[in-house]
Amino acid sequence: MSVTVYKNARIFTGSQIVENGIILVSHNHKEFSAPAAGETPVKVVPALSDKIEYVGSAEGSEIPEGAEIIDLTGCTVLPGLIDCAARLDTLNPASDDYVNNIRTPFRTFLAYRSAAEALNAGVTTIRTVGMPNNIDLGLRDAINKTMFFGPSILAAGPTYAVTAGNGHEKYGLVMASGCDALRREMRIRIARGLNGITLQVSGKPMDSLNGEYRKEMSDTEVHALVKHAKGAEKKVLAVANGDPSVSICLGAGVAGILEGRRIGKANLRSMAEKGVHYIPCLVASLGTEYEAEHKSVVAEAIKCGVKIGVGTGILPSEPIDGTVAFIKEMELLVECGMAPAQAIQSATSTAAEISGAKTGILAAGKAPDFIVVAGNPMDDISAMRTIVMVVKSGRRAFAEVNGIKERAFHIMPPGYNVCGGATFDWAADATKGVIDPANYNDMWNLRKEI
């Protein structure tokens, strides 16, 4: 076991600020035991098992002998950022590239590239939206098995919508008519291992409704789908714009409202009382006819005490206004009335509540997912534009701080080599002794012996 010590930093743990703080991260490798007699060896990839040993005041810890020491003077450490609603498989969110012109194999590679970009932007966990064909499930599993390096993926699969509803011509929806048909589609995908469910309840504003958003999914369908998802212990986020859609979603018991471009005060107060989260995805409406009204709803939601999480609805790393979509979303929340510290919580601990992420806070025993920012974003949210280090599962994706310059992002986690994987029978080779995947020479020698 080795240890890395990050010291002299301002640390926001997710709930409190520690000045002159220190974080101790231990680096471990999973050990493999020989299969029992009669068992068939299983091919597995060594999972990362690094963890935070200590986070807090420097006076409360001792630096182990031989530890790697990283000086973070002048910087702030925050939990890794969490995007509660992101697409990873689109070439251009401003254009309609969802139909036919890029197929599933290419979308899969595109999704991984987008995930890698998101990690470099400080987003260490992503809850996906609108990604059918098992793309996000495959990406999640490959990263979890350490076949690739990237952010943690919480796969919500496709968005469920009514037949021929809003966006029916686009990629990313699973459409059906009636409770039974919609439940059937949901059952199939829950069985594949989804982490969450997304419903599209609203359509477009209608002149015949005096500009109100049309509620496309029926009350019965919304209640049936939410009930079924809850029975499978899956949180439901609903794309709901306008009070008719939001009201039925709140009555059905959704965990969160996505977009919410139009929500009245009564429903906002109800959301605050019931603990229903709001993920507005403001960046997706920037420059559109919905921008002003959307911002006014978010401002009122903040006043009402609604719990708000950061989501983009587009690529987290999409360039916007000199930064990336995720950071711009945080800045927009501050523009709408949040204090910078509240916006940071919306991107970390609150986002973890919404998405079901196991990260979002920094504490002993937790996975070491964190970012380092030059300056103090608690005073000025624009400091989030100067991320100088990203640590995922204890490994530095990159670092440019106090004399350190590492552009270490690789398809494998730093400290792992591109060898073995699915072609290397770790369980069988454990009979030769415990394998340390960081010891490349021993690994290759073992392969030669087999």
URNOR-V43901 format. One line per field, one symbol per residue. phi: phi as a letter, one per 20 degrees, with the letter a starting at -180 (. if undefined). burial: + if it has 16 or more other C-alpha atoms within 10 Angstrom, else -. A space follows every 10 residues. Layout:
BEGIN
phi=???
burial=???
END
This chain:
BEGIN
phi=.dcdddcmde ddfocbddel ebcddedccf edefffgnee gdfcdfefcf bfebbqfffe bdeffnffdd edgndddcgg fcefaceddd fbfecededm eceggfffff ffgfffffff eneebceecm cemmfffffg ffffemfcdr ffddedmfee bfgmfgnfed eodddbdnff fffgffggef ffofeaccdd eedefcgfdl nfffeeefgf ffffffffff femdfddcfc cnfgffgfff ffnfeademl fbbfffffff fffemefccf lfffdgmdfe gfffffffff ffffnffdde bdmcfgegfb lnbdgfffff ffffgepffg ffffffecff ffgfenfedn cdbgnefedb ccdfncffeb fffffdfdbc dclndffabb blneccdefb fdfgoddebn mfedefffff fepfdefeef ffffffffff
burial=--++++++++ ++++--++-+ ++++++++-- -+++------ --++++++-+ ++++++++-- --+------+ +++-++++++ ++++++++++ +-+----+-- ------++-+ ++-+++++++ ++++++++++ ++-++++-++ ++++-+++++ ++++++++++ +++-++---- ++++++--+- -++--+--++ ---+++++++ ++++------ -++++++++- +++++++-++ ---+++++++ ++++++++++ -+++++++++ +++---++++ ++---+++++ +++++----- ---++-++++ ++-+-+++++ ++++++++-- --++++++++ ++++-+++++ ++++++++++ +++++++-++ ++++-+++++ ++++++++-- +++++-++++ +++++++++- +-------++ ++++-++--+ +--+++++++ ----+++--+ --+-------
END
